[in-house]
Amino acid sequence: MRGALITGSKILDVALSSDQIDHFVSYLALLSQWNDTFNLTSISDPVAVVRLHFLDSLAITPFLDKSGPLLDIGSGAGFPGMPLKIVFPSMAITLLEPRRKRANFLRALIRHLQIKDVNIIEGRVEDLTTKLAGSFSTVALRAVGNLDFLLPLLRPLLQPGGKCLVMHGPKGKDYFRSLSTLAPKQGFSEIKIHEYVIPLGSESRTVLVLS
């Protein structure tokens, strides 16, 4: 597991310290423990968790404003927000998760890792857009559902010059192209689609960058 994490992060040009590696190992241990009861992820193999959750989360590193606050919408078991927080400890992170059991896991994870400056909000973005307006330099979404519904809610959350990063599977490119006319109407001036392959495997992914 450590070997996959170290090798995969180097492929992504992300350097991990020994303390950060230990954080990921502890993260995986707690996730495995909770997953037996709460089914936080369908992936149970440790190396697969490293690749398909940890490394996939870190793949959006080139698009981040690493000095500004990040909002992770629908964080689930903490992806992509928590792996990014481990790598960039000075970045303020807000994890938004509507499901009680998963929000409780995130609270337990923060205590377990003793990581500071992480805000966990149990709720839905549509109920919090006004409260959180203009608070973030980056908004990230991973494996989201109805982006047509969510897109109008995202722009108000961003600070001037902020970015929205929408992570999707291999079919994301075609799906994102269908949004090319909708995004400018919601205040996004630049739209870019990036494809990548998760390290140490062949799974393709797509990230939509809305500026």
Backbone as JSON Lines, residues from 0, in Angstrom:
{"i":0,"aa":"M","n":[0.83,-1.21,0.0],"ca":[0.0,0.0,0.0],"c":[0.87,1.26,0.0]}
{"i":1,"aa":"R","n":[1.88,1.28,0.88],"ca":[2.78,2.44,0.91],"c":[3.51,2.6,-0.42]}
{"i":2,"aa":"G","n":[3.94,1.48,-0.99],"ca":[4.66,1.55,-2.25],"c":[3.8,2.13,-3.36]}
{"i":3,"aa":"A","n":[2.55,1.71,-3.43],"ca":[1.63,2.24,-4.44],"c":[1.4,3.72,-4.24]}
{"i":4,"aa":"L","n":[1.26,4.14,-2.98],"ca":[1.04,5.55,-2.68],"c":[2.23,6.39,-3.07]}
{"i":5,"aa":"I","n":[3.42,5.93,-2.72],"ca":[4.64,6.69,-3.02],"c":[4.87,6.77,-4.53]}
{"i":6,"aa":"T","n":[4.78,5.61,-5.21],"ca":[5.01,5.59,-6.65],"c":[3.95,6.39,-7.39]}
{"i":7,"aa":"G","n":[2.69,6.2,-7.03],"ca":[1.6,6.9,-7.7],"c":[1.67,8.4,-7.51]}
{"i":8,"aa":"S","n":[2.01,8.85,-6.31],"ca":[2.09,10.29,-6.07],"c":[3.25,10.92,-6.86]}
{"i":9,"aa":"K","n":[4.34,10.18,-7.01],"ca":[5.46,10.69,-7.82],"c":[5.04,10.85,-9.27]}
{"i":10,"aa":"I","n":[4.25,9.91,-9.78],"ca":[3.75,10.03,-11.15],"c":[2.92,11.3,-11.31]}
{"i":11,"aa":"L","n":[2.2,11.66,-10.26],"ca":[1.37,12.87,-10.28],"c":[2.19,14.12,-9.95]}
{"i":12,"aa":"D","n":[3.49,13.94,-9.73],"ca":[4.38,15.04,-9.37],"c":[3.97,15.65,-8.02]}
{"i":13,"aa":"V","n":[3.56,14.79,-7.11],"ca":[3.21,15.2,-5.75],"c":[4.18,14.52,-4.8]}
{"i":14,"aa":"A","n":[4.95,15.3,-4.08],"ca":[5.94,14.76,-3.15],"c":[5.31,14.6,-1.77]}
{"i":15,"aa":"L","n":[5.41,13.4,-1.2],"ca":[4.84,13.13,0.11],"c":[5.95,12.98,1.15]}
{"i":16,"aa":"S","n":[5.76,13.61,2.3],"ca":[6.68,13.42,3.41],"c":[6.32,12.12,4.13]}
{"i":17,"aa":"S","n":[7.19,11.68,5.03],"ca":[6.91,10.46,5.79],"c":[5.68,10.64,6.67]}
{"i":18,"aa":"D","n":[5.49,11.85,7.23],"ca":[4.3,12.11,8.04],"c":[3.03,12.05,7.2]}
{"i":19,"aa":"Q","n":[3.09,12.57,5.99],"ca":[1.91,12.52,5.12],"c":[1.58,11.09,4.72]}
{"i":20,"aa":"I","n":[2.58,10.3,4.45],"ca":[2.35,8.89,4.15],"c":[1.69,8.2,5.34]}
{"i":21,"aa":"D","n":[2.16,8.5,6.54],"ca":[1.56,7.93,7.75],"c":[0.09,8.35,7.88]}
{"i":22,"aa":"H","n":[-0.2,9.59,7.52],"ca":[-1.6,10.06,7.56],"c":[-2.47,9.23,6.6]}
{"i":23,"aa":"F","n":[-1.97,8.99,5.42],"ca":[-2.74,8.19,4.46],"c":[-2.93,6.75,4.96]}
{"i":24,"aa":"V","n":[-1.92,6.19,5.58],"ca":[-2.04,4.84,6.13],"c":[-3.1,4.81,7.22]}
{"i":25,"aa":"S","n":[-3.11,5.82,8.1],"ca":[-4.11,5.9,9.15],"c":[-5.51,6.13,8.58]}
{"i":26,"aa":"Y","n":[-5.59,6.95,7.54],"ca":[-6.84,7.22,6.83],"c":[-7.42,5.9,6.32]}
{"i":27,"aa":"L","n":[-6.59,5.13,5.64],"ca":[-7.03,3.85,5.08],"c":[-7.49,2.9,6.17]}
{"i":28,"aa":"A","n":[-6.78,2.86,7.29],"ca":[-7.14,1.96,8.38],"c":[-8.51,2.31,8.96]}
{"i":29,"aa":"L","n":[-8.76,3.6,9.18],"ca":[-10.06,4.01,9.72],"c":[-11.18,3.8,8.72]}
{"i":30,"aa":"L","n":[-10.9,4.09,7.45],"ca":[-11.88,3.86,6.4],"c":[-12.27,2.38,6.34]}
{"i":31,"aa":"S","n":[-11.3,1.5,6.41],"ca":[-11.57,0.06,6.38],"c":[-12.39,-0.37,7.58]}
{"i":32,"aa":"Q","n":[-12.08,0.19,8.72],"ca":[-12.8,-0.15,9.95],"c":[-14.27,0.27,9.86]}
{"i":33,"aa":"W","n":[-14.5,1.49,9.44],"ca":[-15.87,1.99,9.34],"c":[-16.63,1.35,8.18]}
{"i":34,"aa":"N","n":[-15.9,1.0,7.13],"ca":[-16.55,0.48,5.94],"c":[-17.25,-0.85,6.2]}
{"i":35,"aa":"D","n":[-16.76,-1.61,7.16],"ca":[-17.37,-2.89,7.49],"c":[-18.81,-2.72,7.96]}
{"i":36,"aa":"T","n":[-19.11,-1.58,8.57],"ca":[-20.45,-1.34,9.12],"c":[-21.28,-0.39,8.27]}
{"i":37,"aa":"F","n":[-20.63,0.65,7.74],"ca":[-21.38,1.74,7.12],"c":[-21.28,1.79,5.6]}
{"i":38,"aa":"N","n":[-20.52,0.9,4.98],"ca":[-20.45,0.84,3.52],"c":[-20.14,2.2,2.91]}
{"i":39,"aa":"L","n":[-19.03,2.77,3.32],"ca":[-18.62,4.09,2.83],"c":[-18.11,4.04,1.4]}
{"i":40,"aa":"T","n":[-17.55,2.91,1.0],"ca":[-17.06,2.73,-0.36],"c":[-17.19,1.27,-0.75]}
{"i":41,"aa":"S","n":[-17.41,1.03,-2.02],"ca":[-17.5,-0.36,-2.51],"c":[-16.13,-0.97,-2.74]}
{"i":42,"aa":"I","n":[-15.09,-0.14,-2.63],"ca":[-13.72,-0.6,-2.86],"c":[-13.09,-0.98,-1.52]}
{"i":43,"aa":"S","n":[-12.65,-2.21,-1.39],"ca":[-12.1,-2.68,-0.13],"c":[-10.6,-3.02,-0.2]}
{"i":44,"aa":"D","n":[-10.11,-3.37,-1.37],"ca":[-8.69,-3.7,-1.5],"c":[-7.84,-2.47,-1.21]}
{"i":45,"aa":"P","n":[-6.86,-2.56,-0.31],"ca":[-6.08,-1.38,0.09],"c":[-5.4,-0.66,-1.07]}
{"i":46,"aa":"V","n":[-4.79,-1.41,-1.97],"ca":[-4.12,-0.77,-3.1],"c":[-5.13,-0.09,-4.01]}
{"i":47,"aa":"A","n":[-6.29,-0.71,-4.19],"ca":[-7.34,-0.09,-5.0],"c":[-7.85,1.19,-4.37]}
{"i":48,"aa":"V","n":[-7.96,1.22,-3.04],"ca":[-8.36,2.45,-2.35],"c":[-7.32,3.54,-2.6]}
{"i":49,"aa":"V","n":[-6.05,3.17,-2.5],"ca":[-4.98,4.13,-2.76],"c":[-5.1,4.7,-4.17]}
{"i":50,"aa":"R","n":[-5.29,3.83,-5.13],"ca":[-5.32,4.27,-6.54],"c":[-6.61,5.03,-6.85]}
{"i":51,"aa":"L","n":[-7.76,4.42,-6.56],"ca":[-9.04,4.92,-7.06],"c":[-9.66,6.0,-6.18]}
{"i":52,"aa":"H","n":[-9.12,6.17,-4.97],"ca":[-9.6,7.25,-4.11],"c":[-8.5,8.27,-3.81]}
{"i":53,"aa":"F","n":[-7.4,7.83,-3.22],"ca":[-6.35,8.78,-2.83],"c":[-5.68,9.43,-4.04]}
{"i":54,"aa":"L","n":[-5.16,8.61,-4.94],"ca":[-4.45,9.16,-6.09],"c":[-5.39,9.89,-7.05]}
{"i":55,"aa":"D","n":[-6.59,9.38,-7.21],"ca":[-7.57,10.08,-8.06],"c":[-7.87,11.46,-7.49]}
{"i":56,"aa":"S","n":[-7.97,11.56,-6.17],"ca":[-8.2,12.86,-5.55],"c":[-7.04,13.81,-5.81]}
{"i":57,"aa":"L","n":[-5.83,13.3,-5.74],"ca":[-4.65,14.14,-5.92],"c":[-4.42,14.54,-7.38]}
{"i":58,"aa":"A","n":[-5.1,13.89,-8.3],"ca":[-4.9,14.17,-9.72],"c":[-5.34,15.58,-10.11]}
{"i":59,"aa":"I","n":[-6.18,16.22,-9.29],"ca":[-6.62,17.58,-9.64],"c":[-5.69,18.65,-9.06]}
{"i":60,"aa":"T","n":[-4.59,18.24,-8.47],"ca":[-3.64,19.17,-7.87],"c":[-3.21,20.3,-8.81]}
{"i":61,"aa":"P","n":[-2.93,20.03,-10.1],"ca":[-2.47,21.12,-10.97],"c":[-3.48,22.25,-11.15]}
{"i":62,"aa":"F","n":[-4.74,22.0,-10.83],"ca":[-5.77,23.01,-11.09],"c":[-6.18,23.78,-9.84]}
{"i":63,"aa":"L","n":[-5.55,23.47,-8.7],"ca":[-5.94,24.07,-7.43],"c":[-5.3,25.43,-7.22]}
{"i":64,"aa":"D","n":[-6.02,26.3,-6.5],"ca":[-5.4,27.45,-5.85],"c":[-5.03,26.95,-4.45]}
{"i":65,"aa":"K","n":[-3.77,26.58,-4.28],"ca":[-3.35,25.9,-3.06],"c":[-3.29,26.82,-1.84]}
{"i":66,"aa":"S","n":[-3.41,28.12,-2.06],"ca":[-3.36,29.06,-0.94],"c":[-4.75,29.43,-0.44]}
{"i":67,"aa":"G","n":[-5.78,29.09,-1.22],"ca":[-7.12,29.52,-0.87],"c":[-7.99,28.41,-0.34]}
{"i":68,"aa":"P","n":[-9.13,28.75,0.23],"ca":[-10.03,27.73,0.79],"c":[-10.73,26.92,-0.29]}
{"i":69,"aa":"L","n":[-10.94,25.64,0.02],"ca":[-11.57,24.71,-0.92],"c":[-12.83,24.14,-0.31]}
{"i":70,"aa":"L","n":[-13.87,24.02,-1.12],"ca":[-15.11,23.36,-0.73],"c":[-15.25,22.06,-1.51]}
{"i":71,"aa":"D","n":[-15.43,20.96,-0.78],"ca":[-15.65,19.65,-1.38],"c":[-17.13,19.31,-1.21]}
{"i":72,"aa":"I","n":[-17.87,19.34,-2.32],"ca":[-19.32,19.11,-2.28],"c":[-19.62,17.62,-2.42]}
{"i":73,"aa":"G","n":[-20.43,17.08,-1.51],"ca":[-20.74,15.67,-1.53],"c":[-19.51,14.83,-1.22]}
{"i":74,"aa":"S","n":[-18.84,15.18,-0.14],"ca":[-17.51,14.64,0.15],"c":[-17.51,13.14,0.4]}
{"i":75,"aa":"G","n":[-18.61,12.57,0.87],"ca":[-18.66,11.14,1.12],"c":[-17.68,10.72,2.2]}
{"i":76,"aa":"A","n":[-16.72,9.89,1.82],"ca":[-15.68,9.47,2.77],"c":[-14.47,10.38,2.75]}
{"i":77,"aa":"G","n":[-14.65,11.59,2.18],"ca":[-13.58,12.59,2.22],"c":[-12.85,12.85,0.93]}
{"i":78,"aa":"F","n":[-13.43,12.42,-0.19],"ca":[-12.73,12.55,-1.48],"c":[-13.41,13.58,-2.36]}
{"i":79,"aa":"P","n":[-12.61,14.52,-2.91],"ca":[-11.15,14.62,-2.89],"c":[-10.57,15.46,-1.76]}
{"i":80,"aa":"G","n":[-11.42,16.04,-0.92],"ca":[-10.96,17.05,0.03],"c":[-9.88,16.61,0.99]}
{"i":81,"aa":"M","n":[-10.05,15.45,1.64],"ca":[-9.11,15.05,2.68],"c":[-7.72,14.67,2.14]}
{"i":82,"aa":"P","n":[-7.61,13.91,1.04],"ca":[-6.27,13.7,0.49],"c":[-5.56,15.01,0.14]}
{"i":83,"aa":"L","n":[-6.31,15.97,-0.38],"ca":[-5.71,17.26,-0.7],"c":[-5.27,17.99,0.56]}
{"i":84,"aa":"K","n":[-6.06,17.89,1.62],"ca":[-5.7,18.53,2.89],"c":[-4.44,17.91,3.47]}
{"i":85,"aa":"I","n":[-4.28,16.61,3.35],"ca":[-3.08,15.94,3.85],"c":[-1.84,16.45,3.11]}
{"i":86,"aa":"V","n":[-1.96,16.62,1.81],"ca":[-0.82,17.06,1.0],"c":[-0.56,18.56,1.16]}
{"i":87,"aa":"F","n":[-1.63,19.35,1.33],"ca":[-1.5,20.8,1.47],"c":[-2.1,21.22,2.81]}
{"i":88,"aa":"P","n":[-1.39,21.0,3.91],"ca":[-1.96,21.2,5.24],"c":[-2.37,22.64,5.56]}
{"i":89,"aa":"S","n":[-1.8,23.62,4.86],"ca":[-2.15,25.01,5.15],"c":[-3.44,25.45,4.44]}
{"i":90,"aa":"M","n":[-3.96,24.62,3.55],"ca":[-5.17,24.97,2.81],"c":[-6.41,24.68,3.65]}
{"i":91,"aa":"A","n":[-7.25,25.68,3.83],"ca":[-8.49,25.48,4.57],"c":[-9.47,24.67,3.73]}
{"i":92,"aa":"I","n":[-10.09,23.67,4.35],"ca":[-10.98,22.77,3.63],"c":[-12.35,22.74,4.3]}
{"i":93,"aa":"T","n":[-13.4,22.81,3.5],"ca":[-14.75,22.58,3.99],"c":[-15.31,21.35,3.28]}
{"i":94,"aa":"L","n":[-15.77,20.38,4.05],"ca":[-16.36,19.17,3.51],"c":[-17.87,19.24,3.7]}
{"i":95,"aa":"L","n":[-18.59,19.22,2.6],"ca":[-20.05,19.3,2.64],"c":[-20.62,17.92,2.33]}
{"i":96,"aa":"E","n":[-21.34,17.34,3.28],"ca":[-21.86,15.98,3.13],"c":[-23.24,15.88,3.78]}
{"i":97,"aa":"P","n":[-24.27,15.55,2.99],"ca":[-25.63,15.53,3.54],"c":[-25.99,14.3,4.36]}
{"i":98,"aa":"R","n":[-25.24,13.2,4.18],"ca":[-25.61,11.95,4.85],"c":[-24.95,11.86,6.22]}
{"i":99,"aa":"R","n":[-25.78,11.62,7.24],"ca":[-25.32,11.67,8.63],"c":[-24.17,10.71,8.91]}
{"i":100,"aa":"K","n":[-24.26,9.46,8.47],"ca":[-23.24,8.47,8.78],"c":[-21.9,8.85,8.16]}
{"i":101,"aa":"R","n":[-21.94,9.39,6.96],"ca":[-20.68,9.78,6.31],"c":[-20.1,11.04,6.94]}
{"i":102,"aa":"A","n":[-20.98,11.95,7.33],"ca":[-20.5,13.14,8.03],"c":[-19.87,12.75,9.37]}
{"i":103,"aa":"N","n":[-20.45,11.77,10.04],"ca":[-19.87,11.28,11.3],"c":[-18.5,10.64,11.07]}
{"i":104,"aa":"F","n":[-18.37,9.93,9.97],"ca":[-17.05,9.36,9.65],"c":[-16.03,10.47,9.44]}
{"i":105,"aa":"L","n":[-16.41,11.52,8.73],"ca":[-15.49,12.62,8.49],"c":[-15.06,13.27,9.8]}
{"i":106,"aa":"R","n":[-15.99,13.42,10.73],"ca":[-15.64,13.98,12.05],"c":[-14.66,13.07,12.77]}
{"i":107,"aa":"A","n":[-14.92,11.76,12.7],"ca":[-14.01,10.8,13.34],"c":[-12.64,10.82,12.68]}
{"i":108,"aa":"L","n":[-12.61,11.0,11.37],"ca":[-11.35,11.04,10.64],"c":[-10.51,12.24,11.04]}
{"i":109,"aa":"I","n":[-11.14,13.4,11.19],"ca":[-10.43,14.61,11.59],"c":[-9.8,14.42,12.97]}
{"i":110,"aa":"R","n":[-10.59,13.83,13.88],"ca":[-10.05,13.58,15.22],"c":[-8.92,12.56,15.16]}
{"i":111,"aa":"H","n":[-9.1,11.52,14.36],"ca":[-8.12,10.44,14.26],"c":[-6.78,10.95,13.71]}
{"i":112,"aa":"L","n":[-6.84,11.79,12.7],"ca":[-5.63,12.31,12.07],"c":[-5.09,13.56,12.76]}
{"i":113,"aa":"Q","n":[-5.92,14.15,13.66],"ca":[-5.53,15.37,14.37],"c":[-5.15,16.49,13.4]}
{"i":114,"aa":"I","n":[-6.01,16.64,12.4],"ca":[-5.8,17.67,11.38],"c":[-6.69,18.87,11.7]}
{"i":115,"aa":"K","n":[-6.1,20.07,11.6],"ca":[-6.82,21.29,11.92],"c":[-7.28,22.01,10.65]}
{"i":116,"aa":"D","n":[-8.16,22.97,10.85],"ca":[-8.65,23.84,9.77],"c":[-9.43,23.04,8.72]}
{"i":117,"aa":"V","n":[-10.26,22.12,9.2],"ca":[-11.2,21.41,8.35],"c":[-12.6,21.62,8.91]}
{"i":118,"aa":"N","n":[-13.48,22.15,8.11],"ca":[-14.85,22.42,8.53],"c":[-15.77,21.38,7.88]}
{"i":119,"aa":"I","n":[-16.55,20.69,8.69],"ca":[-17.48,19.69,8.16],"c":[-18.9,20.22,8.32]}
{"i":120,"aa":"I","n":[-19.6,20.31,7.21],"ca":[-20.99,20.77,7.22],"c":[-21.88,19.63,6.77]}
{"i":121,"aa":"E","n":[-22.84,19.31,7.6],"ca":[-23.79,18.26,7.26],"c":[-25.01,18.92,6.62]}
{"i":122,"aa":"G","n":[-25.1,18.84,5.3],"ca":[-26.2,19.51,4.61],"c":[-26.04,19.41,3.11]}
{"i":123,"aa":"R","n":[-26.95,20.07,2.41],"ca":[-26.97,20.06,0.94],"c":[-26.6,21.44,0.42]}
{"i":124,"aa":"V","n":[-25.91,21.46,-0.71],"ca":[-25.42,22.72,-1.24],"c":[-26.55,23.67,-1.58]}
{"i":125,"aa":"E","n":[-27.69,23.16,-2.03],"ca":[-28.8,24.03,-2.4],"c":[-29.37,24.79,-1.21]}
{"i":126,"aa":"D","n":[-29.13,24.27,-0.01],"ca":[-29.62,24.95,1.2],"c":[-28.6,25.9,1.79]}
{"i":127,"aa":"L","n":[-27.38,25.9,1.25],"ca":[-26.3,26.65,1.88],"c":[-25.62,27.64,0.95]}
{"i":128,"aa":"T","n":[-26.07,27.74,-0.29],"ca":[-25.4,28.61,-1.26],"c":[-25.32,30.05,-0.77]}
{"i":129,"aa":"T","n":[-26.41,30.56,-0.22],"ca":[-26.42,31.94,0.26],"c":[-25.47,32.12,1.44]}
{"i":130,"aa":"K","n":[-25.49,31.18,2.37],"ca":[-24.64,31.26,3.57],"c":[-23.16,31.2,3.22]}
{"i":131,"aa":"L","n":[-22.82,30.41,2.21],"ca":[-21.41,30.19,1.86],"c":[-20.95,31.03,0.67]}
{"i":132,"aa":"A","n":[-21.77,31.95,0.22],"ca":[-21.47,32.72,-1.0],"c":[-20.13,33.44,-0.89]}
{"i":133,"aa":"G","n":[-19.33,33.32,-1.98],"ca":[-18.07,34.03,-2.07],"c":[-16.99,33.57,-1.12]}
{"i":134,"aa":"S","n":[-17.07,32.33,-0.63],"ca":[-16.17,31.87,0.42],"c":[-14.96,31.08,-0.06]}
{"i":135,"aa":"F","n":[-14.96,30.62,-1.33],"ca":[-13.97,29.63,-1.74],"c":[-13.24,30.02,-3.02]}
{"i":136,"aa":"S","n":[-11.96,29.67,-3.05],"ca":[-11.19,29.87,-4.28],"c":[-11.34,28.65,-5.2]}
{"i":137,"aa":"T","n":[-11.67,27.49,-4.61],"ca":[-11.89,26.28,-5.4],"c":[-13.09,25.53,-4.84]}
{"i":138,"aa":"V","n":[-13.95,25.1,-5.74],"ca":[-15.04,24.2,-5.39],"c":[-14.83,22.91,-6.17]}
{"i":139,"aa":"A","n":[-14.82,21.78,-5.48],"ca":[-14.57,20.48,-6.12],"c":[-15.76,19.56,-5.92]}
{"i":140,"aa":"L","n":[-16.07,18.81,-6.98],"ca":[-17.14,17.81,-6.94],"c":[-16.63,16.55,-7.6]}
{"i":141,"aa":"R","n":[-16.87,15.42,-6.97],"ca":[-16.39,14.14,-7.5],"c":[-17.56,13.18,-7.61]}
{"i":142,"aa":"A","n":[-17.72,12.59,-8.79],"ca":[-18.79,11.62,-9.04],"c":[-20.15,12.2,-8.7]}
{"i":143,"aa":"V","n":[-20.4,13.41,-9.2],"ca":[-21.67,14.06,-8.93],"c":[-22.76,13.51,-9.85]}
{"i":144,"aa":"G","n":[-23.99,13.8,-9.48],"ca":[-25.1,13.33,-10.28],"c":[-25.55,14.37,-11.29]}
{"i":145,"aa":"N","n":[-26.58,15.13,-10.96],"ca":[-27.22,16.05,-11.89],"c":[-26.49,17.4,-11.9]}
{"i":146,"aa":"L","n":[-25.5,17.51,-12.76],"ca":[-24.73,18.76,-12.83],"c":[-25.57,19.89,-13.42]}
{"i":147,"aa":"D","n":[-26.55,19.56,-14.24],"ca":[-27.44,20.59,-14.78],"c":[-28.13,21.34,-13.64]}
{"i":148,"aa":"F","n":[-28.49,20.59,-12.58],"ca":[-29.13,21.2,-11.42],"c":[-28.11,21.96,-10.57]}
{"i":149,"aa":"L","n":[-26.92,21.38,-10.41],"ca":[-25.93,21.96,-9.5],"c":[-25.22,23.18,-10.07]}
{"i":150,"aa":"L","n":[-25.04,23.23,-11.37],"ca":[-24.22,24.26,-11.98],"c":[-24.63,25.68,-11.57]}
{"i":151,"aa":"P","n":[-25.91,26.03,-11.57],"ca":[-26.28,27.39,-11.16],"c":[-25.95,27.71,-9.7]}
{"i":152,"aa":"L","n":[-25.72,26.67,-8.89],"ca":[-25.44,26.88,-7.47],"c":[-23.96,27.1,-7.2]}
{"i":153,"aa":"L","n":[-23.11,26.78,-8.17],"ca":[-21.67,26.75,-7.91],"c":[-21.01,28.12,-8.02]}
{"i":154,"aa":"R","n":[-21.33,28.88,-9.04],"ca":[-20.68,30.17,-9.27],"c":[-20.79,31.09,-8.06]}
{"i":155,"aa":"P","n":[-21.93,31.2,-7.39],"ca":[-22.02,32.11,-6.23],"c":[-21.1,31.72,-5.08]}
{"i":156,"aa":"L","n":[-20.65,30.47,-5.03],"ca":[-19.8,30.03,-3.94],"c":[-18.36,30.52,-4.08]}
{"i":157,"aa":"L","n":[-17.97,30.9,-5.31],"ca":[-16.57,31.2,-5.61],"c":[-16.21,32.65,-5.33]}
{"i":158,"aa":"Q","n":[-14.97,32.82,-4.91],"ca":[-14.38,34.15,-4.85],"c":[-14.06,34.61,-6.26]}
{"i":159,"aa":"P","n":[-13.84,35.91,-6.49],"ca":[-13.44,36.38,-7.82],"c":[-12.19,35.64,-8.3]}
{"i":160,"aa":"G","n":[-12.23,35.13,-9.53],"ca":[-11.12,34.39,-10.08],"c":[-11.06,32.94,-9.65]}
{"i":161,"aa":"G","n":[-12.09,32.46,-8.93],"ca":[-12.1,31.09,-8.44],"c":[-12.4,30.08,-9.53]}
{"i":162,"aa":"K","n":[-12.21,28.8,-9.17],"ca":[-12.42,27.71,-10.12],"c":[-13.33,26.65,-9.52]}
{"i":163,"aa":"C","n":[-14.09,26.04,-10.39],"ca":[-14.89,24.88,-10.02],"c":[-14.32,23.67,-10.76]}
{"i":164,"aa":"L","n":[-13.97,22.62,-10.01],"ca":[-13.39,21.41,-10.58],"c":[-14.4,20.28,-10.43]}
{"i":165,"aa":"V","n":[-14.88,19.77,-11.56],"ca":[-15.88,18.7,-11.56],"c":[-15.22,17.43,-12.07]}
{"i":166,"aa":"M","n":[-15.1,16.43,-11.21],"ca":[-14.44,15.18,-11.56],"c":[-15.47,14.16,-12.02]}
{"i":167,"aa":"H","n":[-15.14,13.45,-13.1],"ca":[-16.09,12.51,-13.7],"c":[-15.32,11.3,-14.23]}
{"i":168,"aa":"G","n":[-16.07,10.28,-14.6],"ca":[-15.48,9.06,-15.12],"c":[-15.09,9.17,-16.59]}
{"i":169,"aa":"P","n":[-14.87,8.04,-17.25],"ca":[-14.38,8.05,-18.63],"c":[-15.34,8.65,-19.63]}
{"i":170,"aa":"K","n":[-16.63,8.69,-19.29],"ca":[-17.62,9.28,-20.2],"c":[-17.84,10.77,-19.94]}
{"i":171,"aa":"G","n":[-17.03,11.31,-19.05],"ca":[-17.22,12.7,-18.66],"c":[-17.03,13.69,-19.78]}
{"i":172,"aa":"K","n":[-16.13,13.39,-20.72],"ca":[-15.85,14.34,-21.8],"c":[-17.1,14.63,-22.62]}
{"i":173,"aa":"D","n":[-17.82,13.58,-22.99],"ca":[-19.03,13.78,-23.76],"c":[-20.11,14.48,-22.93]}
{"i":174,"aa":"Y","n":[-20.19,14.12,-21.66],"ca":[-21.19,14.74,-20.78],"c":[-20.89,16.22,-20.6]}
{"i":175,"aa":"F","n":[-19.63,16.55,-20.4],"ca":[-19.25,17.93,-20.17],"c":[-19.47,18.79,-21.41]}
{"i":176,"aa":"R","n":[-19.26,18.2,-22.57],"ca":[-19.49,18.96,-23.81],"c":[-20.93,19.43,-23.91]}
{"i":177,"aa":"S","n":[-21.83,18.65,-23.36],"ca":[-23.25,19.01,-23.41],"c":[-23.56,20.22,-22.54]}
{"i":178,"aa":"L","n":[-22.62,20.57,-21.63],"ca":[-22.81,21.7,-20.74],"c":[-22.13,22.97,-21.24]}
{"i":179,"aa":"S","n":[-21.51,22.89,-22.41],"ca":[-20.69,24.0,-22.9],"c":[-21.49,25.27,-23.12]}
{"i":180,"aa":"T","n":[-22.77,25.14,-23.42],"ca":[-23.58,26.35,-23.62],"c":[-24.21,26.82,-22.31]}
{"i":181,"aa":"L","n":[-24.34,25.9,-21.35],"ca":[-24.97,26.26,-20.07],"c":[-24.02,26.99,-19.15]}
{"i":182,"aa":"A","n":[-22.76,26.56,-19.09],"ca":[-21.8,27.12,-18.15],"c":[-21.59,28.64,-18.3]}
{"i":183,"aa":"P","n":[-21.43,29.18,-19.54],"ca":[-21.25,30.63,-19.67],"c":[-22.45,31.42,-19.14]}
{"i":184,"aa":"K","n":[-23.63,30.85,-19.27],"ca":[-24.83,31.54,-18.77],"c":[-24.84,31.64,-17.25]}
{"i":185,"aa":"Q","n":[-24.04,30.79,-16.6],"ca":[-23.97,30.81,-15.14],"c":[-22.77,31.61,-14.62]}
{"i":186,"aa":"G","n":[-22.09,32.34,-15.52],"ca":[-21.03,33.23,-15.08],"c":[-19.63,32.67,-15.19]}
{"i":187,"aa":"F","n":[-19.46,31.54,-15.85],"ca":[-18.12,30.97,-16.03],"c":[-17.56,31.43,-17.38]}
{"i":188,"aa":"S","n":[-16.4,32.1,-17.33],"ca":[-15.85,32.7,-18.54],"c":[-14.92,31.76,-19.29]}
{"i":189,"aa":"E","n":[-14.41,30.73,-18.6],"ca":[-13.47,29.81,-19.25],"c":[-13.85,28.38,-18.89]}
{"i":190,"aa":"I","n":[-13.89,27.52,-19.9],"ca":[-14.29,26.13,-19.7],"c":[-13.24,25.24,-20.35]}
{"i":191,"aa":"K","n":[-12.62,24.35,-19.56],"ca":[-11.62,23.44,-20.1],"c":[-11.9,22.02,-19.61]}
{"i":192,"aa":"I","n":[-11.68,21.06,-20.49],"ca":[-11.86,19.66,-20.17],"c":[-10.51,18.97,-20.24]}
{"i":193,"aa":"H","n":[-10.13,18.31,-19.15],"ca":[-8.85,17.61,-19.08],"c":[-9.1,16.12,-18.83]}
{"i":194,"aa":"E","n":[-8.36,15.29,-19.54],"ca":[-8.44,13.85,-19.33],"c":[-7.14,13.35,-18.72]}
{"i":195,"aa":"Y","n":[-7.24,12.34,-17.86],"ca":[-6.04,11.77,-17.26],"c":[-6.28,10.29,-16.97]}
{"i":196,"aa":"V","n":[-5.2,9.59,-16.7],"ca":[-5.26,8.17,-16.34],"c":[-4.78,8.03,-14.91]}
{"i":197,"aa":"I","n":[-5.52,7.3,-14.09],"ca":[-5.12,7.1,-12.7],"c":[-3.82,6.32,-12.66]}
{"i":198,"aa":"P","n":[-2.83,6.79,-11.9],"ca":[-1.53,6.11,-11.87],"c":[-1.62,4.64,-11.49]}
{"i":199,"aa":"L","n":[-0.71,3.87,-12.05],"ca":[-0.56,2.44,-11.78],"c":[-1.72,1.61,-12.31]}
{"i":200,"aa":"G","n":[-2.41,2.15,-13.3],"ca":[-3.53,1.42,-13.91],"c":[-3.88,2.05,-15.24]}
{"i":201,"aa":"S","n":[-5.05,1.7,-15.74],"ca":[-5.46,2.19,-17.06],"c":[-6.8,2.93,-17.03]}
{"i":202,"aa":"E","n":[-7.35,3.16,-15.83],"ca":[-8.66,3.81,-15.75],"c":[-8.56,5.28,-16.14]}
{"i":203,"aa":"S","n":[-9.38,5.69,-17.09],"ca":[-9.37,7.08,-17.54],"c":[-10.41,7.88,-16.76]}
{"i":204,"aa":"R","n":[-10.09,9.13,-16.52],"ca":[-10.97,10.04,-15.81],"c":[-10.97,11.4,-16.51]}
{"i":205,"aa":"T","n":[-11.93,12.23,-16.16],"ca":[-12.07,13.55,-16.77],"c":[-12.33,14.57,-15.68]}
{"i":206,"aa":"V","n":[-11.75,15.76,-15.81],"ca":[-12.06,16.85,-14.91],"c":[-12.43,18.07,-15.74]}
{"i":207,"aa":"L","n":[-13.54,18.66,-15.38],"ca":[-14.01,19.89,-16.01],"c":[-13.58,21.07,-15.13]}
{"i":208,"aa":"V","n":[-12.85,22.02,-15.73],"ca":[-12.38,23.19,-15.0],"c":[-13.17,24.4,-15.47]}
{"i":209,"aa":"L","n":[-13.96,24.96,-14.56],"ca":[-14.76,26.14,-14.85],"c":[-14.18,27.32,-14.09]}
{"i":210,"aa":"S","n":[-13.78,28.36,-14.81],"ca":[-13.15,29.52,-14.18],"c":[-14.08,30.72,-14.23]}
